[in-house]
Amino acid sequence: MKHVSSAGPGVRWFGTGYSTLADPAAAGAQAATEALAGRDPAVVFVFCSIGYQVPELFDALRAQVTADTVIVGCSTSGQLADGRVDLAGVAMAAWGGEGFAVRTQVARAASTRLRAAGADAAACLAGVDGEHQALLLIGDGLTGNQHEFVRGAFSVAGAAVPLVGGCAASSFTAVRTYQFHGGRDGVEIMSDTVVGVAIGSSAPLGVGIAHGWRKDGDAMVITSSRDGRVLEFDGEPALDVYLRRLGLDESVLDDRDGFQALAFHHPLGLSRRTAEDIRVIHGGDRAERSLRCLADVPQGALAWLMSGDRDALLDGAAEATGQALDALGGRPALGMLVFDCAARWIKLGDDGVRQENVEIGKRLDGVPFAGFYTNGEIARIRGALGMHQFTVVTLALG
C-alpha cells in the first residue's frame, strides 16, 4: 500500500497538537485543530495511547485535511508535545509548505518476515524528490528481533539515507500494538506491520541519538547469543554472570515483574564506534541460563553493565536534541519529532519524564516538538546498525 503527498505552495511550517480529553473524537478534533491551525499538511503523525486507536479519533482529523495529506502513526506508552506528556491521550505533529515530499508504504505480516518487511517498507523511497532525504519507520513493538526489519530497510535505503523512527507500544501492557496509515478518505488501524515514511525536503534534516548511560564494571564478551537472547558472557551462562555482578540471589527471578523492574536499572551496553548501544533486559530464563532482550545482541560484541542516574538521562535527552539541531548546519529548525524509550519512563518516573520534556524544550527554545514513548528506537546515521533501546532519538526539520 502506497500513499504519496507533495506539499503545495506556501511557507514551510510545522505544528503540534495535544489532547487528553476522554472522548477520542473530541480529543482528535482538539489535537488536529491545534496542529493544523487551518493549514494544509503534507503529513500528520498521530501518536495515541491504547483506547484512543478508534475510527472516531481519525474521523475528526480527516475532516480537517486535504486529499493529498498522508496520515500515519501508532499506539504508544505515552505521548508528548511541546512539554505536555501523559500516559493517556493523543499527540499530533504535522508539516507542510514548499519543499516537502512524503511517500509511504505498509509491509504486512511483519513478524513472519521481518527483514523482507523492512525492505518492503523502505521501497517508499523510490521517486521521492528532495535534496535531503530520510526514511522514517514505525514498526510493531511486539514482533521481537526488531533489528531484522531495520536491516531490511537499510538494504534498500543504503548508507546515504538516514533511518529514524520508533516501534509502537501498548501502554506498558505488552498485549497488542497498533499502527496507522491512510489519508482523508480513510485511516486503517493495523497490527504486525512496518510503515515506511520517505521524507524529501529542500532543507536539511537532522538526526540525533543519545541515552546518558555509563559503563559500570569490566567489559565482557558475548560469547554466545541467539534471537535477542544472551546465552554466555566470557564462556559462562549469562544469567549467572549478571546476577553475580549485581550481587543478587536467584530468588529475584521468583517475581517476574520485580526482576524486570530491577533489570531496567541495569541494562547492557554494547560497544560501538562512538558510544555504547543500550539493550534492555526483559527477563531471565532459569533453564537456559540466558537473558532475554528484544533487539539484537551480536555474538562476539563487547558488553558492559550500564548505570545511569536521573541527571545523566536528562542530559541524554538534551544531547539528542542538540545533535539534531547541529545537523541542520545553522539553519533554524521548523520542528522536531521525538522517539523516546518507554523504559526510560520507568527509570525516570513521572516527575523525571516531565523534566525530560522541559530539558528538550529548553534546547529547542520555542521550536515545536512532538513524539511518543516507544518499544524500541530507530536511528542510523552511519553503518548498518540502527535498532536501539533506552535511548532518545530525534528528527529535526529545517
C-alpha positions as a Markdown table, in Angstrom:
| # | Residue | x | y | z |
|---|---|---|---|---|
| 1 | Met | 0.0 | 0.0 | 0.0 |
| 2 | Lys | 1.4 | 3.4 | -1.0 |
| 3 | His | 0.5 | 6.9 | -0.4 |
| 4 | Val | 2.2 | 10.0 | -1.9 |
| 5 | Ser | 2.0 | 13.6 | -0.9 |
| 6 | Ser | 3.8 | 16.7 | -2.1 |
| 7 | Ala | 3.4 | 19.9 | -0.2 |
| 8 | Gly | 1.8 | 22.7 | -2.1 |
| 9 | Pro | 2.9 | 26.3 | -2.3 |
| 10 | Gly | 3.4 | 28.4 | 0.7 |
| 11 | Val | 5.7 | 29.0 | 3.7 |
| 12 | Arg | 7.1 | 25.8 | 5.3 |
| 13 | Trp | 5.5 | 25.1 | 8.7 |
| 14 | Phe | 5.5 | 22.5 | 11.5 |
| 15 | Gly | 2.6 | 22.3 | 14.0 |
| 16 | Thr | 1.7 | 20.2 | 17.0 |
| 17 | Gly | -1.5 | 19.3 | 18.9 |
| 18 | Tyr | -2.3 | 17.5 | 22.1 |
| 19 | Ser | -5.3 | 16.4 | 24.0 |
| 20 | Thr | -6.2 | 14.3 | 27.0 |
| 21 | Leu | -10.0 | 14.6 | 26.6 |
| 22 | Ala | -11.6 | 11.2 | 27.4 |
| 23 | Asp | -13.7 | 11.0 | 24.3 |
| 24 | Pro | -11.5 | 10.0 | 21.3 |
| 25 | Ala | -13.5 | 12.0 | 18.8 |
| 26 | Ala | -13.2 | 15.2 | 20.9 |
| 27 | Ala | -9.5 | 14.5 | 21.6 |
| 28 | Gly | -8.9 | 14.0 | 17.9 |
| 29 | Ala | -10.6 | 17.2 | 17.0 |
| 30 | Gln | -8.8 | 19.3 | 19.6 |
| 31 | Ala | -5.3 | 17.9 | 18.7 |
| 32 | Ala | -5.9 | 18.3 | 15.0 |
| 33 | Thr | -7.2 | 21.9 | 15.3 |
| 34 | Glu | -4.0 | 22.8 | 17.3 |
| 35 | Ala | -1.6 | 21.1 | 14.9 |
| 36 | Leu | -3.1 | 22.2 | 11.6 |
| 37 | Ala | -4.4 | 25.7 | 12.6 |
| 38 | Gly | -6.3 | 25.8 | 9.3 |
| 39 | Arg | -3.2 | 24.9 | 7.2 |
| 40 | Asp | -3.0 | 22.1 | 4.6 |
| 41 | Pro | -0.5 | 19.5 | 5.8 |
| 42 | Ala | 1.7 | 17.2 | 3.7 |
| 43 | Val | 1.7 | 14.7 | 6.6 |
| 44 | Val | 0.1 | 14.2 | 10.0 |
| 45 | Phe | 1.6 | 11.9 | 12.6 |
| 46 | Val | -0.8 | 10.6 | 15.2 |
| 47 | Phe | 0.6 | 9.1 | 18.5 |
| 48 | Cys | -2.0 | 7.9 | 21.0 |
| 49 | Ser | -2.5 | 5.7 | 24.0 |
| 50 | Ile | -4.4 | 2.4 | 23.9 |
| 51 | Gly | -8.1 | 3.0 | 23.8 |
| 52 | Tyr | -7.8 | 6.1 | 21.6 |
| 53 | Gln | -7.0 | 4.0 | 18.4 |
| 54 | Val | -10.6 | 4.1 | 17.1 |
| 55 | Pro | -12.1 | 5.4 | 13.9 |
| 56 | Glu | -13.7 | 8.3 | 15.6 |
| 57 | Leu | -10.3 | 9.8 | 16.5 |
| 58 | Phe | -9.3 | 9.8 | 12.9 |
| 59 | Asp | -12.7 | 10.9 | 11.6 |
| 60 | Ala | -12.1 | 14.2 | 13.4 |
| 61 | Leu | -8.7 | 14.6 | 11.9 |
| 62 | Arg | -9.7 | 13.6 | 8.4 |
| 63 | Ala | -12.3 | 16.3 | 8.3 |
| 64 | Gln | -9.5 | 18.9 | 8.5 |
| 65 | Val | -7.0 | 17.6 | 5.9 |
| 66 | Thr | -6.8 | 17.6 | 2.1 |
| 67 | Ala | -7.0 | 14.8 | -0.4 |
| 68 | Asp | -3.2 | 14.7 | -0.6 |
| 69 | Thr | -2.5 | 14.5 | 3.1 |
| 70 | Val | -0.7 | 11.4 | 4.5 |
| 71 | Ile | -1.8 | 10.2 | 8.0 |
| 72 | Val | 0.5 | 7.8 | 9.8 |
| 73 | Gly | 1.2 | 6.9 | 13.4 |
| 74 | Cys | 0.9 | 4.3 | 16.1 |
| 75 | Ser | -0.1 | 3.4 | 19.7 |
| 76 | Thr | 2.2 | 4.4 | 22.5 |
| 77 | Ser | 3.3 | 4.0 | 26.1 |
| 78 | Gly | 2.9 | 7.8 | 26.5 |
| 79 | Gln | 2.9 | 10.7 | 24.1 |
| 80 | Leu | 4.3 | 14.2 | 24.2 |
| 81 | Ala | 4.0 | 17.6 | 22.5 |
| 82 | Asp | 5.7 | 20.9 | 23.5 |
| 83 | Gly | 6.4 | 19.8 | 27.1 |
| 84 | Arg | 3.0 | 18.2 | 27.6 |
| 85 | Val | 3.3 | 14.5 | 28.4 |
| 86 | Asp | 0.8 | 11.9 | 29.6 |
| 87 | Leu | 0.2 | 8.1 | 29.6 |
| 88 | Ala | -3.3 | 8.6 | 28.2 |
| 89 | Gly | -4.2 | 10.9 | 25.3 |
| 90 | Val | -3.2 | 11.8 | 21.8 |
| 91 | Ala | -0.4 | 13.9 | 20.3 |
| 92 | Met | -0.1 | 15.0 | 16.7 |
| 93 | Ala | 2.6 | 16.6 | 14.6 |
| 94 | Ala | 2.1 | 18.0 | 11.1 |
| 95 | Trp | 4.1 | 19.8 | 8.5 |
| 96 | Gly | 3.6 | 21.3 | 5.1 |
| 97 | Gly | 4.5 | 24.1 | 2.7 |
| 98 | Glu | 7.1 | 24.4 | 0.0 |
| 99 | Gly | 9.8 | 21.8 | -0.5 |
| 100 | Phe | 8.4 | 18.8 | 1.3 |
| 101 | Ala | 7.6 | 15.4 | -0.3 |
| 102 | Val | 6.2 | 12.3 | 1.6 |
| 103 | Arg | 5.7 | 8.8 | 0.3 |
| 104 | Thr | 4.6 | 5.9 | 2.4 |
| 105 | Gln | 4.3 | 2.1 | 2.2 |
| 106 | Val | 3.0 | -0.5 | 4.5 |
| 107 | Ala | 4.5 | -4.0 | 4.9 |
| 108 | Arg | 2.1 | -6.5 | 6.5 |
| 109 | Ala | 2.6 | -9.8 | 8.4 |
| 110 | Ala | 5.9 | -8.4 | 9.5 |
| 111 | Ser | 6.6 | -10.9 | 12.3 |
| 112 | Thr | 6.9 | -13.8 | 9.9 |
| 113 | Arg | 9.3 | -12.0 | 7.5 |
| 114 | Leu | 10.9 | -9.1 | 9.4 |
| 115 | Arg | 13.8 | -8.4 | 7.1 |
| 116 | Ala | 11.7 | -8.6 | 4.0 |
| 117 | Ala | 9.0 | -6.4 | 5.6 |
| 118 | Gly | 11.7 | -3.7 | 6.3 |
| 119 | Ala | 12.8 | -3.9 | 2.7 |
| 120 | Asp | 9.2 | -3.6 | 1.5 |
| 121 | Ala | 8.5 | -0.6 | 3.7 |
| 122 | Ala | 11.7 | 1.1 | 2.5 |
| 123 | Ala | 10.5 | 0.8 | -1.1 |
| 124 | Cys | 8.6 | 4.1 | -0.5 |
| 125 | Leu | 11.9 | 5.9 | -1.1 |
| 126 | Ala | 11.6 | 5.3 | -4.8 |
| 127 | Gly | 10.7 | 8.5 | -6.6 |
| 128 | Val | 10.8 | 10.8 | -3.6 |
| 129 | Asp | 12.2 | 14.2 | -4.5 |
| 130 | Gly | 14.3 | 16.5 | -2.3 |
| 131 | Glu | 17.9 | 17.4 | -1.9 |
| 132 | His | 17.7 | 16.0 | 1.7 |
| 133 | Gln | 16.0 | 12.7 | 2.5 |
| 134 | Ala | 15.3 | 10.4 | 5.4 |
| 135 | Leu | 13.4 | 7.2 | 5.9 |
| 136 | Leu | 11.1 | 7.1 | 9.0 |
| 137 | Leu | 10.0 | 3.7 | 10.2 |
| 138 | Ile | 7.2 | 2.8 | 12.5 |
| 139 | Gly | 7.1 | -0.9 | 13.5 |
| 140 | Asp | 5.0 | -3.2 | 15.7 |
| 141 | Gly | 6.8 | -3.1 | 19.0 |
| 142 | Leu | 6.0 | -6.7 | 19.9 |
| 143 | Thr | 7.4 | -8.6 | 16.9 |
| 144 | Gly | 10.8 | -9.4 | 18.5 |
| 145 | Asn | 14.1 | -9.3 | 16.7 |
| 146 | Gln | 13.2 | -5.8 | 15.6 |
| 147 | His | 16.8 | -5.2 | 14.3 |
| 148 | Glu | 15.8 | -7.5 | 11.4 |
| 149 | Phe | 13.3 | -5.1 | 9.8 |
| 150 | Val | 15.8 | -2.2 | 10.3 |
| 151 | Arg | 18.4 | -4.3 | 8.4 |
| 152 | Gly | 15.9 | -4.9 | 5.7 |
| 153 | Ala | 15.2 | -1.2 | 5.4 |
| 154 | Phe | 18.9 | -0.5 | 5.3 |
| 155 | Ser | 19.4 | -2.9 | 2.4 |
| 156 | Val | 17.1 | -0.7 | 0.3 |
| 157 | Ala | 18.0 | 2.8 | 1.7 |
| 158 | Gly | 21.7 | 2.3 | 1.7 |
| 159 | Ala | 24.3 | 4.3 | 3.6 |
| 160 | Ala | 23.3 | 7.7 | 2.2 |
| 161 | Val | 19.8 | 7.9 | 3.7 |
| 162 | Pro | 19.5 | 8.2 | 7.5 |
| 163 | Leu | 16.9 | 6.0 | 9.2 |
| 164 | Val | 14.8 | 7.2 | 12.1 |
| 165 | Gly | 11.7 | 6.3 | 14.0 |
| 166 | Gly | 10.3 | 4.0 | 16.7 |
| 167 | Cys | 8.3 | 0.9 | 17.5 |
| 168 | Ala | 4.6 | 1.1 | 18.5 |
| 169 | Ala | 3.9 | 0.5 | 22.2 |
| 170 | Ser | 0.8 | -0.6 | 24.2 |
| 171 | Ser | 0.6 | 1.5 | 27.4 |
| 172 | Phe | 3.1 | -0.9 | 29.1 |
| 173 | Thr | 0.7 | -3.9 | 28.6 |
| 174 | Ala | 2.8 | -5.9 | 26.0 |
| 175 | Val | -0.5 | -7.3 | 24.6 |
| 176 | Arg | -1.0 | -5.6 | 21.2 |
| 177 | Thr | 0.2 | -2.5 | 19.4 |
| 178 | Tyr | -1.4 | -0.6 | 16.6 |
| 179 | Gln | 0.0 | 1.2 | 13.5 |
| 180 | Phe | -2.0 | 3.8 | 11.5 |
| 181 | His | -1.9 | 4.6 | 7.8 |
| 182 | Gly | -4.2 | 6.4 | 5.4 |
| 183 | Gly | -5.5 | 9.8 | 4.4 |
| 184 | Arg | -8.6 | 11.9 | 4.1 |
| 185 | Asp | -10.6 | 9.0 | 2.6 |
| 186 | Gly | -9.9 | 6.6 | 5.5 |
| 187 | Val | -7.3 | 5.5 | 8.0 |
| 188 | Glu | -6.5 | 1.8 | 8.6 |
| 189 | Ile | -5.8 | 0.7 | 12.1 |
| 190 | Met | -3.4 | -2.3 | 11.9 |
| 191 | Ser | -1.0 | -4.6 | 13.8 |
| 192 | Asp | 2.0 | -6.6 | 12.8 |
| 193 | Thr | 3.2 | -4.1 | 10.2 |
| 194 | Val | 6.1 | -1.9 | 9.4 |
| 195 | Val | 5.1 | 1.5 | 8.0 |
| 196 | Gly | 7.7 | 3.3 | 5.9 |
| 197 | Val | 7.6 | 7.1 | 5.5 |
| 198 | Ala | 10.1 | 8.5 | 3.0 |
| 199 | Ile | 10.7 | 12.2 | 3.6 |
| 200 | Gly | 12.1 | 14.5 | 0.9 |
| 201 | Ser | 13.0 | 18.1 | 1.8 |
| 202 | Ser | 14.6 | 21.1 | 0.1 |
| 203 | Ala | 16.2 | 22.0 | 3.5 |
| 204 | Pro | 18.3 | 19.9 | 5.8 |
| 205 | Leu | 17.0 | 17.1 | 8.1 |
| 206 | Gly | 18.9 | 16.4 | 11.3 |
| 207 | Val | 19.0 | 13.2 | 13.4 |
| 208 | Gly | 20.1 | 12.9 | 17.0 |
| 209 | Ile | 20.7 | 9.9 | 19.3 |
| 210 | Ala | 21.8 | 9.8 | 22.9 |
| 211 | His | 21.0 | 8.0 | 26.1 |
| 212 | Gly | 23.0 | 9.2 | 29.1 |
| 213 | Trp | 24.1 | 5.8 | 30.5 |
| 214 | Arg | 27.6 | 5.0 | 31.5 |
| 215 | Lys | 29.7 | 1.8 | 31.8 |
| 216 | Asp | 29.7 | 0.0 | 35.2 |
| 217 | Gly | 32.5 | -2.6 | 35.8 |
| 218 | Asp | 34.7 | -4.5 | 33.4 |
| 219 | Ala | 33.9 | -5.4 | 29.8 |
| 220 | Met | 32.5 | -8.8 | 28.9 |
| 221 | Val | 32.5 | -10.7 | 25.6 |
| 222 | Ile | 29.2 | -12.0 | 24.4 |
| 223 | Thr | 30.5 | -15.5 | 23.6 |
| 224 | Ser | 27.0 | -16.9 | 22.7 |
| 225 | Ser | 23.8 | -15.3 | 21.7 |
| 226 | Arg | 20.7 | -16.1 | 19.6 |
| 227 | Asp | 17.4 | -14.4 | 18.6 |
| 228 | Gly | 17.8 | -11.5 | 21.0 |
| 229 | Arg | 18.9 | -13.7 | 23.9 |
| 230 | Val | 22.3 | -13.5 | 25.6 |
| 231 | Leu | 23.4 | -17.1 | 26.3 |
| 232 | Glu | 27.0 | -16.6 | 27.6 |
| 233 | Phe | 29.4 | -13.9 | 28.8 |
| 234 | Asp | 33.0 | -14.9 | 28.6 |
| 235 | Gly | 32.0 | -18.5 | 28.3 |
| 236 | Glu | 29.8 | -18.6 | 31.4 |
| 237 | Pro | 26.0 | -18.7 | 31.5 |
| 238 | Ala | 24.8 | -15.1 | 31.0 |
| 239 | Leu | 22.2 | -15.2 | 33.8 |
| 240 | Asp | 24.8 | -16.4 | 36.3 |
| 241 | Val | 27.2 | -13.6 | 35.4 |
| 242 | Tyr | 24.5 | -11.0 | 35.5 |
| 243 | Leu | 23.3 | -12.0 | 39.0 |
| 244 | Arg | 26.8 | -12.3 | 40.3 |
| 245 | Arg | 27.8 | -8.9 | 39.1 |
| 246 | Leu | 24.8 | -7.3 | 40.8 |
| 247 | Gly | 25.2 | -9.3 | 44.0 |
| 248 | Leu | 21.8 | -10.9 | 43.6 |
| 249 | Asp | 20.4 | -14.3 | 44.6 |
| 250 | Glu | 18.5 | -16.3 | 42.0 |
| 251 | Ser | 15.4 | -15.9 | 44.1 |
| 252 | Val | 14.9 | -12.5 | 42.5 |
| 253 | Leu | 13.6 | -14.4 | 39.5 |
| 254 | Asp | 10.6 | -15.6 | 41.5 |
| 255 | Asp | 9.0 | -12.2 | 41.0 |
| 256 | Arg | 9.0 | -11.8 | 37.2 |
| 257 | Asp | 7.8 | -8.2 | 37.3 |
| 258 | Gly | 10.2 | -7.3 | 40.1 |
| 259 | Phe | 13.1 | -8.8 | 38.2 |
| 260 | Gln | 12.2 | -6.8 | 35.1 |
| 261 | Ala | 11.9 | -3.6 | 37.0 |
| 262 | Leu | 15.3 | -4.2 | 38.6 |
| 263 | Ala | 16.8 | -5.0 | 35.2 |
| 264 | Phe | 15.6 | -1.7 | 33.8 |
| 265 | His | 18.1 | -0.1 | 36.1 |
| 266 | His | 20.9 | -2.3 | 34.9 |
| 267 | Pro | 20.8 | -2.6 | 31.1 |
| 268 | Leu | 23.5 | -3.9 | 28.8 |
| 269 | Gly | 25.7 | -1.6 | 26.8 |
| 270 | Leu | 27.2 | -2.9 | 23.5 |
| 271 | Ser | 30.4 | -1.4 | 22.2 |
| 272 | Arg | 30.0 | 0.9 | 19.2 |
| 273 | Arg | 32.4 | 3.2 | 17.5 |
| 274 | Thr | 31.4 | 6.4 | 19.2 |
| 275 | Ala | 29.3 | 5.2 | 22.3 |
| 276 | Glu | 27.5 | 2.3 | 23.8 |
| 277 | Asp | 24.3 | 1.0 | 22.3 |
| 278 | Ile | 21.8 | 0.1 | 25.1 |
| 279 | Arg | 19.8 | -3.2 | 25.4 |
| 280 | Val | 17.0 | -3.5 | 27.9 |
| 281 | Ile | 16.9 | -6.9 | 29.7 |
| 282 | His | 13.3 | -8.1 | 29.8 |
| 283 | Gly | 13.8 | -11.4 | 31.7 |
| 284 | Gly | 16.0 | -14.3 | 32.7 |
| 285 | Asp | 15.5 | -17.9 | 31.7 |
| 286 | Arg | 16.4 | -20.3 | 34.6 |
| 287 | Ala | 16.5 | -23.4 | 32.4 |
| 288 | Glu | 18.6 | -21.8 | 29.6 |
| 289 | Arg | 20.5 | -19.6 | 32.0 |
| 290 | Ser | 20.1 | -16.7 | 29.5 |
| 291 | Leu | 19.0 | -13.1 | 29.5 |
| 292 | Arg | 16.2 | -12.0 | 27.1 |
| 293 | Cys | 16.3 | -8.8 | 25.1 |
| 294 | Leu | 14.1 | -7.7 | 22.3 |
| 295 | Ala | 16.8 | -6.3 | 20.0 |
| 296 | Asp | 19.9 | -7.8 | 18.5 |
| 297 | Val | 22.8 | -8.7 | 20.9 |
| 298 | Pro | 25.5 | -9.9 | 18.4 |
| 299 | Gln | 27.8 | -12.7 | 19.4 |
| 300 | Gly | 31.4 | -11.5 | 19.8 |
| 301 | Ala | 30.4 | -8.0 | 20.9 |
| 302 | Leu | 32.0 | -6.3 | 23.9 |
| 303 | Ala | 29.4 | -5.5 | 26.6 |
| 304 | Trp | 29.1 | -3.8 | 29.9 |
| 305 | Leu | 26.5 | -3.5 | 32.6 |
| 306 | Met | 25.4 | 0.1 | 32.5 |
| 307 | Ser | 24.2 | 2.5 | 35.1 |
| 308 | Gly | 22.7 | 6.0 | 35.0 |
| 309 | Asp | 21.2 | 8.5 | 37.3 |
| 310 | Arg | 18.4 | 10.9 | 36.7 |
| 311 | Asp | 20.5 | 13.8 | 35.7 |
| 312 | Ala | 22.6 | 11.8 | 33.3 |
| 313 | Leu | 19.5 | 10.5 | 31.5 |
| 314 | Leu | 18.1 | 14.0 | 31.3 |
| 315 | Asp | 21.3 | 15.2 | 29.8 |
| 316 | Gly | 21.0 | 12.4 | 27.2 |
| 317 | Ala | 17.6 | 13.8 | 26.0 |
| 318 | Ala | 19.1 | 17.3 | 25.7 |
| 319 | Glu | 22.1 | 15.9 | 23.9 |
| 320 | Ala | 19.9 | 14.1 | 21.3 |
| 321 | Thr | 18.0 | 17.3 | 20.7 |
| 322 | Gly | 21.2 | 19.3 | 20.3 |
| 323 | Gln | 22.7 | 16.8 | 17.8 |
| 324 | Ala | 19.7 | 17.0 | 15.5 |
| 325 | Leu | 19.8 | 20.8 | 15.6 |
| 326 | Asp | 23.5 | 20.9 | 14.9 |
| 327 | Ala | 23.0 | 18.6 | 11.9 |
| 328 | Leu | 20.9 | 21.4 | 10.3 |
| 329 | Gly | 24.1 | 23.3 | 9.6 |
| 330 | Gly | 23.0 | 26.5 | 11.2 |
| 331 | Arg | 19.5 | 26.6 | 9.6 |
| 332 | Pro | 16.7 | 27.3 | 12.1 |
| 333 | Ala | 14.5 | 24.3 | 12.9 |
| 334 | Leu | 10.9 | 24.2 | 12.0 |
| 335 | Gly | 10.1 | 21.4 | 14.4 |
| 336 | Met | 11.2 | 18.1 | 15.8 |
| 337 | Leu | 9.9 | 14.6 | 16.2 |
| 338 | Val | 11.0 | 12.7 | 19.4 |
| 339 | Phe | 11.2 | 8.9 | 19.8 |
| 340 | Asp | 11.8 | 8.2 | 23.5 |
| 341 | Cys | 12.1 | 4.7 | 25.1 |
| 342 | Ala | 9.2 | 3.7 | 27.3 |
| 343 | Ala | 11.8 | 2.0 | 29.6 |
| 344 | Arg | 13.2 | 5.5 | 30.3 |
| 345 | Trp | 9.8 | 6.4 | 31.7 |
| 346 | Ile | 10.1 | 3.6 | 34.2 |
| 347 | Lys | 13.6 | 4.6 | 35.1 |
| 348 | Leu | 12.9 | 8.3 | 35.4 |
| 349 | Gly | 9.4 | 8.2 | 36.9 |
| 350 | Asp | 6.6 | 10.6 | 36.2 |
| 351 | Asp | 8.4 | 13.7 | 37.5 |
| 352 | Gly | 11.6 | 12.7 | 35.7 |
| 353 | Val | 9.7 | 12.4 | 32.4 |
| 354 | Arg | 8.1 | 15.8 | 32.8 |
| 355 | Gln | 11.6 | 17.2 | 33.5 |
| 356 | Glu | 13.0 | 15.4 | 30.4 |
| 357 | Asn | 10.4 | 17.2 | 28.3 |
| 358 | Val | 11.4 | 20.5 | 29.9 |
| 359 | Glu | 15.0 | 19.9 | 29.0 |
| 360 | Ile | 14.1 | 19.2 | 25.4 |
| 361 | Gly | 12.0 | 22.3 | 25.3 |
| 362 | Lys | 14.9 | 24.4 | 26.6 |
| 363 | Arg | 17.2 | 23.2 | 23.9 |
| 364 | Leu | 14.6 | 23.9 | 21.2 |
| 365 | Asp | 13.8 | 27.4 | 22.6 |
| 366 | Gly | 10.2 | 27.7 | 21.3 |
| 367 | Val | 10.5 | 25.3 | 18.3 |
| 368 | Pro | 7.5 | 22.9 | 18.4 |
| 369 | Phe | 8.1 | 19.2 | 19.1 |
| 370 | Ala | 6.0 | 16.0 | 19.5 |
| 371 | Gly | 6.5 | 12.3 | 19.7 |
| 372 | Phe | 5.9 | 9.2 | 21.8 |
| 373 | Tyr | 7.4 | 6.6 | 24.2 |
| 374 | Thr | 8.4 | 3.6 | 22.2 |
| 375 | Asn | 9.1 | -0.1 | 22.4 |
| 376 | Gly | 12.4 | 0.5 | 20.6 |
| 377 | Glu | 14.0 | 3.4 | 18.8 |
| 378 | Ile | 15.4 | 3.5 | 15.3 |
| 379 | Ala | 18.3 | 5.7 | 14.3 |
| 380 | Arg | 21.1 | 5.1 | 11.7 |
| 381 | Ile | 23.3 | 7.8 | 10.5 |
| 382 | Arg | 26.2 | 5.6 | 9.5 |
| 383 | Gly | 26.8 | 1.9 | 9.4 |
| 384 | Ala | 24.2 | -0.9 | 9.1 |
| 385 | Leu | 23.0 | -0.9 | 12.7 |
| 386 | Gly | 20.0 | 1.1 | 13.7 |
| 387 | Met | 17.9 | -0.5 | 16.5 |
| 388 | His | 18.2 | 1.0 | 20.0 |
| 389 | Gln | 16.7 | 0.8 | 23.4 |
| 390 | Phe | 16.7 | 3.1 | 26.5 |
| 391 | Thr | 17.6 | 5.9 | 24.1 |
| 392 | Val | 16.2 | 9.2 | 22.8 |
| 393 | Val | 16.1 | 9.6 | 19.0 |
| 394 | Thr | 15.2 | 13.0 | 17.4 |
| 395 | Leu | 14.4 | 14.2 | 13.9 |
| 396 | Ala | 14.7 | 18.0 | 13.2 |
| 397 | Leu | 13.3 | 19.6 | 10.1 |
| 398 | Gly | 15.0 | 22.7 | 8.7 |
